Amino acid sequence: MINRAVIAWLLLGLLWGTNFVFIKWSTEVVTPMQVALVRVIAGFLTVGGYALLKGQLEVNHLRHTVHFTVMACLAAALYFYGFAEGTALLESGLAGAVSASIPLFSLVAAIIFLSDEKLTLNRVVGLMIGLVGMILITNPFSSKTGEFLLEGVLWMTLGSFSLGVSFVYARKFVTPLKLPPAALTTYQLGFASLILLLVTDKSGLESLLSDTESMLVLVGGLGLIGTGLAYVLYYFVIEKLGAVRASALTYVPPVVALFLGAAFLGENIGMMDYIATVIIFTGVILVNKNTRKTKGTE
């Protein structure tokens, strides 16, 4: 089973890394909020249909609506919107690099809310190193630094914080419910769809109907695969590997995003961006170093 969990961990990291390119393409056609709305609805319909066919959805599951709503906000609505806004303002590779901070936020939440997570010297140093990397990503000493770069990093940080906290919340309150991953994903994306439908300006969405390529990227790549399938893997990985170890899968997306952005979008990722990403990774590795010495599930 551990091998299946590791494979799911790697696949989820690859999917999330590819999502940055899909988001970048999509925000050139519709607004970031609309990107979040469409991907959530597409993911919900896909996974919901699968869960329905498998008979995994039950009315009595709705007694856990509070937890589903919290996860809908943390791991879907706020997370997707923050990343869409950030990626629209940044190059996709740079946006992916900032997302490497997710495990840092996950650790802070784990220490606060999970009794078996302790603040060690390695983790304090890792948090400080990760913070340095985050500052360097904004390149504050460059004359080219502008409001869009800083704003983009702040949006990405908000999304990273939201998802990082969601790992811990899911581990503490959601995975103990022992519901099938497809059912959990359906409820989470369903409530997120309702939230985003209420707050999203839909004007201009019809432009997707005349742009087949953008429709395939947003609905198919970002919605069906990058959201629906990804979240089934998300709950499976948290259940098998624990919250902090699962959050470490975010080592993968920044590398994937940097490579794809440079290779297929012609993005100019500077040496400082790569150095800052390595620094963030170093911090994240230190943060998670002690995890393997404790329980397998946090």
LUMRO-922140 format. One record per residue: x, y, z of N, C-alpha, C, O in turn; residue in one letter. Coordinates in steps of 0.001 Angstrom, whole numbers, plus 524288, in hexadecimal, padded with zeros to 5 digits. Layout:
BEGIN
XYZXYZXYZXYZA
...
END
This chain:
BEGIN
8033D7FB43800008000080000800008035C804EA80000801ED808D97FDA3M
807E4804B0802B180B4780945802DE80D2980AB97FD6B80DC580F577FC3BI
80E1C806C57FA0480FC9807E27F4B980B8B80AC37F1B180CB180E697EEC6N
806A8809227F25D8025780BCC7EFCF801E5811607F1BB800AB814E67EEB3R
802E0812377F6BF80299817787F8ED806E181AF67F6A8805EE81F857F573A
80B8B818D57F61680FE381BD57F3EB80ED881D2B7EE3280FE5821887EC77V
80CC6819627EB4780B6E81A597E5CB8074B81EA07E56B807AB8221D7E221I
8035581E557E8CE7FF3D822587E8E28018E827A27EA5B8000382BA77E837A
80542827A07EE05807F182C687EFB980AB982F017EB2280A39833B87EA52W
80DA382BEF7E8298108582E037E3B380CDD82FED7DF6480DB7834127DD1CL
808C682CDD7DE4D8051382E527DA368024A833677DB998017B836BE7D83CL
800D7833F77E0877FE37838BD7E23D801DC83D6C7E1B880034841A37E01BL
806CC83CAD7E31380A95840E97E27280B2B8428D7DCCA80B8E847357DBA4G
80B3E83EBC7D93080BA083FEE7D399806D0842D27D1A78073E846957CEB0L
8023F841117D3537FD5D8439B7D1B47FD338493F7D3987FBD484CC47D09FL
7FE9584A1D7D8807FE7184F667DAA280280852E67D80280199857957D764W
806F1850B37D67780AE5853C97D3C18090C8557B7CE60809EB859ED7CCC3G
8067E851E97CB9B80468853207C66D8000D8572A7C6B87FF4885A337C311T
7FD38857327CB0B7F8D585ADA7CBA77FA6F8608B7CB1B7F74E863BE7C959N
7FF39861E27CC92800E0867587CC2D800E2869397C6817FF6B86DAA7C562F
80289865D57C2FB80275867397BD697FCD4867BD7BB877FB8D86B637B8ABV
7F9778641C7BD1D7F3F78645C7BB9D7F15C869547BDAB7EE4B86BD07BAECF
7F29B86ABB7C27C7F05C86F7B7C4C27F225874477C1AF7EF0A877C57C08DI
7F729874667C05C7F950878DD7BD777F677879897B8477F4F287DE37B6E6K
7F5BD875527B56E7F2E7875897B0757ED47877547B1527EB4587A8F7AE62W
7EACA8753E7B54D7E53F8764E7B6327E43887BFA7B7BB7E04C87E417B620S
7E7C287E477BADB7E6E5883AF7BC927E7B8887A47B8377E6AF88C487B8F1T
7E98F885E17B3BD7E9F0889527AF367E4B0889CD7AC687E40888D257A904E
7E0F28866F7ADD97DBD4886647AB4A7D783888307AEF97D41488B2E7AD6EV
7D7AE8865D7B3D87D3BB887D47B7BE7D670889B77BCAE7DB36889567BD1CV
7D37988BBC7C0627D5C488DDF7C52C7D78E8897F7C8CF7D5B3885157C85BT
7DB2588AAA7CC697DCE4886BC7D0297D872884547D34E7D86F87F9B7D43AP
7D4B6887767D4F37D0458855F7D7DD7CD1C8819F7D4887CB3C87DA37D676M
7CC82882E27CF7F7C9AB87F6B7CBF57CCAF87A5F7CB007CA58876367CA69Q
7D1D287ABB7CAD97D50D876007CA5B7D408872697CEF57D33E86DB77CE44V
7D40A8749E7D3B67D303871847D8627CD9986F187D82C7CCEF86A887D98BA
7C9B7872177D6797C456870277D6297C3D686B9B7D25A7C1A38678B7D3B1L
7C5DD86C467CD9E7C5468683D7C9917C824863427CB147C61085EFC7CA5AV
7CCE0863B87CD2C7CFD485F047CE847CD3F85C087D2F17CD57857397D304R
7CAED85EE17D6AA7C84F85C497DB0B7C36B859747D92D7C27E854FB7DAAFV
7C04E85BFE7D5F17BB83859857D3FD7BCD1854C77D0A37BA4A850B77D119I
7C0CA855467CD3D7C256850E37C9E47C44184C507CD2E7C2F1847D07CC1EA
7C75584D7A7D1247C93B849597D49A7C4DA846D67D7A57C4C2842147D855G
7C13484A067D97B7BCBB8480A7DC727B95F8445C7D92E7B7E68402A7DB02F
7B828845E47D46B7B4DF8429D7D10A7B78283D717CFC17B4F3839617CF84L
7BCA583D9D7CEED7BF8C838D67CD9B7BFB1835087D22F7BE1F830837D1AFT
7C194836E37D69E7C226833707DB207BCD18320B7DD617BBFE82DAA7DF31V
7B929835D57DD427B3F2834C37DF367B13D8307B7DC227AE9E82D227DE61G
7B1DD830957D6FC7AF9582C807D3B57B1E08272C7D4EF7AF10823487D52BG
7B709827027D5B77B9A8822207D7017B7D5820187DC537B69981B7B7DCE3Y
7B7AC8238F7E0367B600821F77E57B7B05B820207E57A7AEFC81C827E855A
7AD14822957E24D7A799821117E1F17A70381BA17DF987A3F58186F7E17CL
7A9FD81AA07DB6F7A9D4815797D8EE7ABBF811397DCA17A9D580CD07DC73L
7AF6E8127C7DFE97B19B80EB77E39C7AE4E80E3A7E88E7AF8580B137EBFAK
7AA2A8114F7E8F07A6CF8111F7ED8D7A9658130D7F2797A821811387F6BCG
7AD10816C97F1FE7AFFA818A67F6827AD8781D637F92B7AF3E81EF27FD61Q
7A98981FAF7F6C07A716824577F8F47A24F822D07FC2C79EE981FF17FA58L
7A219824C1800F379DC18238C8046D79BC2828888070279ED182C0680845E
796AE828D9807C87945182D7780A237966582E5E80FAC7971D832D68114DV
7975A82A228128C7991F82ADC817F779E9D82D28818587A04082ECA81C8FN
7A17B82D4C813FB7A69982FD6813F57A61E835B2814ED7A9D283831816B8H
7A198837DD813BE7A0D983D7E8143C7A0FD83F5F819E67A1118441581ADDL
7A10683BC781DA07A19A83D738230F7A71183FA7824077A80F8422082808R
7AA9183EB9820547AFE3840D2820B77B085845B881D567B4DC8470681BBBH
7AC3F8486281C497AC4E84CE5818C37B0278512581A847B29D853AA8173ET
7B0AA851EF81F8F7B447855F3821737B9CD854D781F927BC7A8585981DA7V
7BB8584FF78201E7C0CD84E9281E637C15184F01818737C552850D181681H
7BD5E84D618159F7BD9384DD280FEB7BDEF8537F80E3A7C0A8854C380A78F
7BB30856EB811007BB3685C7680FA37C08985EEE810C07C27F8620980DA6T
7C2DB85D84815357C80D85F908167F7CBFE85DD1812617CF2A860F181090V
7CBCA858D3810E97CF58856E180CEB7CE3F8595E8079D7D1DB85A4980493M
7C95685A74806807C7ED85D08801947CA7C8626A8013F7CC34864117FD12A
7CAB88651E805B07CD3186A47805D07D31F869D8805967D5A286C5C80259C
7D563866A0809117DB0E8664C8098D7DDAE863C1804E07E171865DC802BFL
7DBB385F33803417DE6785C067FF537DC0885C757F9ED7DD6F859747F671A
7D878860207F9237D62F860C87F3F47D5668668C7F2A97D877868C57EFB1A
7D15D869047F4D47CFF586E527F33E7D4668723E7F4127D619874C77F05BA
7D647872C27F8E17DA5C876937FA0A7DF8C8750A7F7927E25A878557F578L
7E0C28701C7F7D97E5A386E197F58D7E5BD86EEB7EFA47E98C871017ED94Y
7E1A586D547ECE87E17A86DE17E7377E181873997E5907E42F875137E1DBF
7DE80876CE7E8577DE3A87C4B7E6E37E37687F067E7CF7E5398820A7E481Y
7E5F387DFB7EC467EAFE880587ED5F7EF0F87EE57E9537F20F882377E791G
7EF2D879EE7E7D87F2F2878297E3F47F1B887A527DE8D7F54E87B807DB93F
7ECB887ADD7DD3A7EB4987D077D8207ECEB882C17D7C17EF1A884677D3CDA
7EBDF885C97DBDD7ED7588B497DBE77F36588BBF7DBB27F58188EE67D8BDE
7F611888987DED87FBBC888DC7DEFD7FE458874F7D9E2801EE889DF7D81CG
7FC5D883207D77C7FE988813B7D2967FD74884F97CE1F8008C8855C7CA75T
7F915887BA7CE5D7F7D588B9A7CA587FBB2890247CA787FCD38927E7C66DA
7FDB68915E7CF1880144895C87CFB2806FF8943F7CF1E80A42897837CDC6L
8083D88F467D02180D9D88D647CFE580E5E889C17CB4280A95888017C8DEL
8133B888A37CA03814458846C7C65C812F087F4C7C9178139887ED27CDD4E
8111287B7A7C61B80F23876A87C8808135C873D57CB9E81241871877CFB1S
8182C874027C9B681C738717B7CC8281D88874157D1B481E8B871707D597G
81D538794F7D1CF81E2887C2B7D6A6819AB87B2D7DA7581A8687A9F7DF28L
814E387AF47D86981061879BE7DBBE81111874627DE3A80FFD873B07E2DDA
812D8870A07DB2D813CF86B667DD40817FA86B6C7E1778179E868817E545G
81BF686EBB7E0CC8201F86F0B7E4AE81E08870F67E9EB81F7F86EE67EE01A
81A9F874E27E9D38186C876E87EEB481525872BD7F171814E9872927F63EV
8129C86F5C7EE5780F4886B507F0AA81264867597F3D0810228643C7F6B4S
8179D8676F7F34481AE0863D67F64E81A85864ED7FC2481C48861CA7FF54A
81839869657FD88817C486ACC8031181349867FE805CF812BF8687C80A90S
8101386515802F880B7E8628A8054580CD485F4280A1980A2985FC380E11I
810E285BE4809EB81205858B880E928138A85BF381355812CF85A35817C2P
815A6860A48127D81703863F2816EC8121686590819E4811F08656F81EB2L
80E1886712816F9809258687D8196D8068B863AF81BD9804178640781FF8F
8071C85F358193C804DD85A6281B3A80753858F4820758049F8573282406S
80C69859B4820EA80F1585870825CF80D3085BE882A3F80C0C85A0182E84L
80CD8861058294080B17864A182D50805AD8630982F4B804B1862FD83400V
80236861BC82BA87FCF28601482D297FD1A85AEC830197FA2A85A28833D4A
800908575482E6A800F485237830F7802CF852C68369A800CF8502A83A1CA
806A48563283772808B08570583CB780471859318404B80426857D2844E5I
8012C85C9783E207FD0785F06841377F89885B398425C7F68885B1C846B3I
7F71A8580E83E647F24B8550083EDE7F30B84F2383F987EF5E84C6A84114F
7F7CB84D1F83E907F8B38477E83F277FC6F84698843BC800CE8489A843B8L
7FAC2843A4847957FDBA8430A84C6E802F58404684BAF8068D8411A84EC5S
8037883CFB847A08085583A0D846F980C4183CDD843738104883A9F84215D
80B24841BC841F780EDB844D483EF18117E848BE8429580EE084BE38451DE
816AC84888842D28199C84BE28465D81D0484FB68434B81EBE84E9083EF4K
81DF285443845A0821528583184339826F585724844DD8287E8584B84946L
82A03854F38414982F74853A08426083316857BD8400E8316585B3783D32T
83826857478415983C0185AF383F4D83C2E85AB88395983C4885EC1836BCL
83C38855ED8373883C48855578318A837B58583582F038384885AAD82AEDN
83340857D68317782E9285A2D82F2E82E9D8602082FA682CCC862DA82C21R
830AD86220833FA8312D867CE8348B834E1869EB83061833B286DC782DC3V
8396A8675382FC983D37868F682BD283AD4868808266483B8186BF38231DV
837FF8642B8257383583863668205D83197867A881F19831558698381AABG
82E8C86931822F982ABD86D638222F82D7387287820DB82BA58757081D7AL
831CE873A482386834A98787B82281837118786D81D0B836E787C5781A40M
8394C873FA81B8B83BA387384816588376A8740E8122883831876AC80E32I
832F6871908131382EA9871F580F5A82CCE8778A80EB882B7B8793480A68G
82CB487A758130A82B2387FF4812D582EFD8832580F8F82D668868A80C8CL
8340F8820A8102783804884B380CFE8370B883A7807308374B88735803F6V
835F287EC1805EE834DB87D658008083028880467FE5E83033882137F9E8G
82C0F880B88019482759883847FFF482893889427FED98269188B837FB1BM
82BE188B9B8022082D5589116801528307D891B67FC4F82FA5895617F951I
8342488E187FB698376188E657F6BB8343288DB37F1BF8357888FF47EDB2L
82FFE88A877F20E82CA8889B97ED7A82A6C88EF27EB95829C688FC57E6E3I
82941892767EF4582721897907EDC482B5B89B2D7EB9D82A2C89F517E97AT
83056899937EC30834C089C8A7EA13834718A24C7EBAA8345A8A5B97E849N
834498A3657F0C08335C8A8C67F287837B08AC9D7F126836D38B1577F142P
83C698AAA37EFD5840C98AE147EEB6841508AF537E8E9844DE8B2237E74FF
83DB88AD307E5C683DF48AE197E02A83AF58B30A7DEB8836D08B4287E0E5S
83D1C8B5F57DB0983A728BAB17D9378359B8B95A7D61B832558BCBC7D520S
8351A8B45C7D482830A48B2B07D16B82C0A8B1087D4CF827C68AFFB7D2DDK
82CFD8B0D07D9F3828D08AF2C7DD6F824618B3287DD4C8254E8B7D47DDF5T
81F9F8B15B7DC7581B278B4D97DC12816988B2C57DF2F816E58AEA67E1A4G
812608B5B77DF0680DD18B4477E21880B7C8AF1F7E0568095B8AC3F7E38DE
80BD68ADD97DB3B809858A9067D95880C738A4507DB7A80A098A05F7DCCDF
811A28A4AB7DBD3814B58A05B7DDEB8135A89F817E3A88124B89B1D7E54DL
813658A3AD7E6A88123B8A3387EC3780CA18A1567ED0F80BA789DF27F054L
808F68A38F7EA17803828A1F37EA9F802D389C387E92C7FFF08995E7EBC1E
8058089A897E50380523895187E3588072D891637E77A804D288D537E883G
80BA1892CF7E9E280DE288F8E7EE0680A3288F4F7F2B08099488B307F516V
807BE893B67F3FA8041C893CC7F8647FF60890507F75B7FD9C88D8B7FADDL
7FD508906F7F2907F8EC88D007F13D7FA8C887457F18F7F7A5884037F394W
7FF3E8860D7EF8C80127880AB7EFC68020487EFD7F56B8010187A7F7F6CCM
803DF882907F8AA804B28815C7FE327FF8088039800E37FF1F87CA880416T
7FB80883487FF917F65188253801C27F45687CE8800427F25787A0C80392L
7F4E387B787FB3E7F33F8764C7F9837F661871FC7FC157F43C86DEE7FD87G
7FB7A872D87FCA97FEDF86EFB7FF257FD7786E37804E27FD4F869D2806D5S
7FC72872948078E7FAD18724F80D017F5B886F3A80D8A7F53786BDF810F3F
7F2038706480A2C7ECEA86DD980A677ED74867F0809A17EB3E864E180C9CS
7F0658665A805A27F107860C38049F7F43C85E29808E27F30F859C580A75L
7F84B860D180AC77FB8585E9380EED7F86085D61813CA7F8FF8593A81624G
7F501860FF815517F1A78602D819DE7EDC385BC7818D77EC60858DC81C66V
7EC0085B52813F37E80B85754812AE7EA13851CE813877E70C84E58814EFS
7EF2D850E3812B37F15E84BB4813937F08484A058193E7EF078459581A56F
7F17F84DAC81CC77F10184C81822547EB4784BF0823DB7E9E284862826C7V
7E7FD84F66821E97E26A84F14823257E02D849E5821277DD2984751823DEY
7E1B28486881C5F7DFC08437F81A237E17D83EDA81D717DE7183B4281E69A
7E66883EF281F297E86F83A9A8223D7E5AF83A33827807E497835E68295BR
7E48F83EAB829E87E24E83EB282F237DC6C83DAA82F1D7DA7083AF78328FK
7D9A283FC782B477D3F083F9982B787D14783C8C827157CCFA83A88827D4F
7D3CA83C2E8227E7D11283A0981DF17D2798346081CD47CEFB8311D81C4AV
7D7818331F81C797D8E982DB281B537D72E829DC81F907D62C8255581E49T
7D6C682B71824A37D4B6827C5828907CF1482633827A27CD378226C829F4P
7CC518290C824427C6E9827A3823147C6938229981FF17C2738202681FA0L
7CB068210F81D9B7CB6881C2F81AA27C79381C08816047C569817ED814C1K
7C6CA82071813957C3848209780EE37C6F281FA480A1C7CB91820F580A32L
7C4CA81D64805F57C7D681C6D801397CA0D8218B7FF0D7C7648258C7FF3AP
7CEE28217F7FCFF7D141826427FAE17CDDD829047F6CD7CD8F82DD17F6BBP
7CB51825FB7F36A7C8038285B7EF607C36082B367F1CF7C1BE82F4B7EFDCA
7C142829167F60A7BCE082B9D7F8B27BEAC830A87FB547BC0F834AC7FAECA
7C322830747FE087C533835208008D7C6368396A7FC947C4F583DF77FD80L
7C87D837F17F8267C99A83BC07F4117C49A83E177F1E47C45C842C57F0D0T
7C09783AD67F13D7BB9483CB37EF3C7B931840C77F2D47B774844E27F105T
7B91883FB37F7DE7B6CC843607FB8E7B9F98486E7FBC87B7C484CB37FBDEY
7BF23847EC7FBE17C27B84C8A7FC267C1C1850037F7607C0FB854BA7F7E7Q
7C1FE84DB97F2B97C17C850C97EDEC7BBE7852AE7ED1B7BB0D856CB7EAC3L
7B81B84FB57EF067B2AD851597EE967B1AA856507F1B17AF4F85A007EFB4G
7B36F856667F68C7B2BE85B0B7F9C67B60D85F977F7B67B465864197F7F7F
7BAB885E6A7F5AC7BDFD862867F36C7BB61864E67EE987BBC68699B7EDADA
7B8B6861A07EB827B5E48638D7E6EB7B1AB8676C7E8827B10986B807E60AS
7AEC9866267ECA07AAA48699B7EE7F7ACE986ED07F0647AAC5872F97EF4BL
7B13D86E867F33A7B3B8873437F5427B579876C77F0CA7B46B87B787F0D0I
7B82A8747D7ECF17BA39877937E89F7B5E78798D7E5067B65F87DC77E2C9L
7B1B4876897E4737AD49878567E14F7AAE287D467E39D7A901880A87E0C3L
7AAF687DA67E8C37A8AF8822A7EB667AC01887117EAD87A9E788B647EAAFL
7B129886767EA8B7B49D88B117EABB7B72A88C6D7E5807B9BB890797E515V
7B683889257E1847B93288A017DC887B5E988D227D8B27B14588C157D7FFT
7B858890FA7D63A7B5E5893E57D1EE7B6438907D7CD087BA8F88F597CB33D
7B1D288EE17CAEB7B1CC88B347C6807B25188DD77C1317B2CB88B227BD40K
7B23E892FD7C0F67B279895A27BBE97B7938946C7B91C7BBC7894C37BB6BS
7B730892FF7B4177BBCA891B57B0FB7BCFB88BF37B0BC7C03F88A4B7AD9DG
7BA63888D27B3FD7BB5A8832C7B3EC7B9EF880B37AEB97BC1D87CAC7AD42L
7B6428831F7ABE87B485880E77A6EA7B8E3880CB7A2DC7B87587E0A79EF1E
7BD15883BF7A3BF7C177883C57A00F7C40387E6B79FA77C68087D3679BB7S
7C36987B317A3B37C59B875E27A3847C30D8729679F497C58E86F2179D10L
7BE0E873A079E257BB2F8708279A5D7BD6587116794D37BCD686D9479196L
7BFDF8757B793CB7C20B8766378E917C7E78755478E587CA698763D78A58S
7CA0687370792977CFA687256792E37D05D86CAF794AA7D0D786B9B79953D
7D06D86915790DF7D0A7863797920D7D58186202795227D53485EE8798CCT
7D9F886433793AF7DEDF862D7796557DEB48646979C167E0388616479F82E
7DCD58693179D1C7DC7D86AFA7A2837D88C867C27A5977D958866AE7AA35S
7D4518663C7A30D7D063862FE7A5997D2B985DC17A7367D1CF85BE87AB8EM
7D5C085B5E7A3B17D829856547A4E77DC1F856D77A9557DC688537E7ACC6L
7DF2C85B147A9377E32585BE67AD397E09D85CAF7B2917E22A85A3F7B669V
7DCA5860297B2C27DA42861877B7BC7D6BC85D357B9D07D72C85BAB7BE59L
7D33885B3D7B6777CF7B8574D7B83B7D206851EC7B8AF7D16D84F387BC9DV
7D4DD8506F7B4987D73C84B377B48A7DC1C84ACC7B7DB7DC4C847D27BBA0G
7E02284DDE7B6637E51D84D757B9207E4EC84F517BEBD7E6A784C947C24AG
7E2CD854037BF8C7E2C8856537C4C47DE4A8545B7C8217DEF0853987CCD5L
7D9AB853817C5B87D51C851EB7C8BC7D4B984C137C9A27D4D784A487CE18G
7D441849127C5667D35F843737C5E57D8128409F7C83C7D78A83D827CBDCL
7DCB9841C57C6137E16783EEE7C7C57E427841B27CC4A7E53183F537D057I
7E550846B47CB8F7E853849917CF707E56C84ABF7D4787E7D084C2F7D863G
7E03384A227D4627DD1D84B187D9187DA4B846287DAE27DB0F844617DF49T
7D703843EE7D7787D40383F4D7D8F07D76F83AB37DA747D71F838C37DED7G
7DAB4838F47D6D47DE2E8348C7D7ED7E20F835E87DC3D7E332832B17DFA1L
7E41B83AC27DC157E81283C4B7DFE67E60B83BED7E5767E8F483A707E8FCA
7E11883D417E6527DF2E83D397EBAD7DDC7837CE7EDAC7DDBB836ED7F266Y
7DCA88343E7EA3F7DC1D82ECF7EBEC7E16C82CE47EDEE7E1BE82A527F1FBV
7E58F82E307EB087EAD382CCC7ECB27EC4B82FA57F1C57EEE982D6C7F523L
7EA9B834857F24B7EBBF837C67F6DA7EA07835217FBEA7ED1C834B07FF94Y
7E5288335E7FC237E330830E1800E27E5BD82B94801C47E6B182A138063BY
7E6D7828BF7FD987E963823AE7FE0F7EED882451800747F0638215C803EBF
7F1BB8283F7FE877F70682928800667F70A82AE58061A7FA4A8291480925V
7F37982E5C8079B7F3308301F80D0C7F20482B91810B47F44882B1F814ECI
7EE6F8283180F027ECF6823B6812417F19081FFB8130E7F25881DF181757E
7F49A81F1A80EE27F8C081B3380F287FDEB81D5181141800D781A73813C7K
7FF17822518103F8042E8246A811B2804008285E8162480814829AF81853L
7FF6F82A44817827FF0782E3181B957FF38833B881969800828348A814DAG
7FDED8377D81CB87FD4883CDE81AEA8026883F7081947802BD841A181503A
8066583F3381C9B80B3F841F581B6880E3383F4F816F681024841F281371V
80E8F83A1B817188113A83759812DC80E548381480DC0810C783897809A5R
8092E8382480DEC80629838FB809218071583E75807038077883F3080246A
807718425380A7F80845847AD808B180D9C8484F8062180E6E84BF78031ES
81147844C08074E8166F844FD804ED8164E843AF7FF1F81A3E844567FC71A
811D5841D57FD1981165840D47F7808120A845DF7F46E812E8845C17EFB4L
8119C84A567F7208124E84F4D7F47381803850697F335819428549F7F141T
81B9184CA87F451820CD84D007F21F8207A84CAA7EC2A8239384F1A7E96AY
81CC5849AE7EA3681C928484C7E4A681A6284C9E7E11F81CEE84DEF7DD42V
815C084EEC7E24181372852BB7DEAB816EF857557DD29816EE858D07D896P
819F4859B67E0CD81D3385E1B7DF218213585C9D7DAFE8222D85F997D759P
8238E857F97DB8E82764856337D7B2824BD8555F7D26B826C0856FA7CE5BV
82035852D77D28C81D41851EC7CDBD81BB28571B7CB3C81C34857C67C680V
819CB85AC97CE6C8180785FD57CC6881C8A862F67CA1081BF3865577C5ECA
82102862F87CCAB8258B865C67CA9C82732863937C5518284B866807C1AAL
8275B85E5C7C4F4828FC85BD47C0198251E85CE87BBB2826AC85E6B7B767F
8201E85C227BCBF81C2785CDF7B8B081BBA862957B70381B0D863BF7B265L
81C22866267BAD681BD386BB07B9838203E86D5D7B5F381F67870497B239G
824FA86B857B7168297886CE17B3E08295B86A177AE9682ACD86C5A7AA99A
827A0865227AE98827D3861F67A9D58236A8632E7A5FE824488633E7A143A
81EAA864277A80181A2B864A27A487817CC86A197A4438150586B577A08AF
818DC86D607A82B816B1872A87A81481AE5876C27A70C819BE87B697A6A9L
81FBC875047A69C823F9878A87A589824E987C7D7A9EF826B8880DA7A906G
823AD87AE17AEC38245087E697B32D82A0E87EF87B4A482D0C87B357B47AE
82B80883AC7B60C830E3884D27B7888316F884647BD70830A1888327C045N
832CA87FCA7BF3F8338A87EE87C4D68393E87FFE7C62683CC287D4E7C445I
83A1E883F47C96583F6E8858B7CAA98421B881F37CE8583F9787ECE7D125G
84754882757CED584A6487F417D269848A98800B7D80E8488F87C4F7DB15M
8474C884DA7D98384597885E57DEDC84099882E67E02283FD58813E7E495M
83D28882317DC328385687F3C7DD088398E879887DE5A837278773C7E1D3D
83D508774C7DB8883ED8871E27DC9584174871697E1E68407486DB87E4D0Y
844D2875337E3258477A8751D7E83684380875867ECA5843D6872B07F084I
83FBA879157EC0B83BBD879C37F0118387B874D47F0B983708873677F514A
83755872377EC578345586D577EC928375A869237EF918351F866567F2C6T
83C6D868BA7EE7F83FBA864F37F14B83FCF866387F71D83F9B862B07FA5FV
8401A86B3B7F8708402386CD07FDED83B0586B3D8008F83B0A86941804F1I
836A086C237FDDC8319186A948000883169864A9800D382FA0862CA804E1I
8334A861B57FCEB8336B85C027FD64836AE85A60802188352F856D2804F7F
83B2385CF4802E783E8685BB28075683B9B85C7180C7683BEF8593481000T
838C5860BE80CC9835A7861B6811788317D85DA0812458309E85BD6816A6G
82EE585C2180E0D82ABD8583E80E6082CEE852EA80FF382A828501881300V
831828518B80DE0833F884C8980F418354A84C678150E8346684876817A9I
83768850B18171583899850F381CAD833A38509881FF28338A84E0C82406L
82F928532981E1F82A9B85317820E78288884D8E8216C8265A84C298257AV
8292E84A6481D5E827088451E81D4882AE7840E981EFB8299083C4B81F0FN
82FB18427582058833C883EA08218D8324C83B03825FC8334E83652825B1K
82FF583D0B82A0982EAE839E182E9B829C88369F82DEC828B78332483111N
826C4837B9829D0821D183500829118228982F238289781F6782C1A82A9CT
826AC82D8F825EA8277C827F3825118291B8252482A10828ED8205882A51R
82AAE8281782E0082C4B825A5832E1827C6824E4836A78283A8223283A9BK
8235A827618354F81ED1826D18389481AED8233D8360481C6A81FC983306T
81603823FD8371F8120A8207F83503811A68211082F2E812C78253582D04K
8100C81CE482CA180F7081D108270080B04820868255C80B0782289820FEG
8072F8214C828C2802EB824CC8278880292828E582BAF80272827C48305BT
8026A82DC2829DB802668320082D827FCF88330182F8F7FC3583685832C0E
END
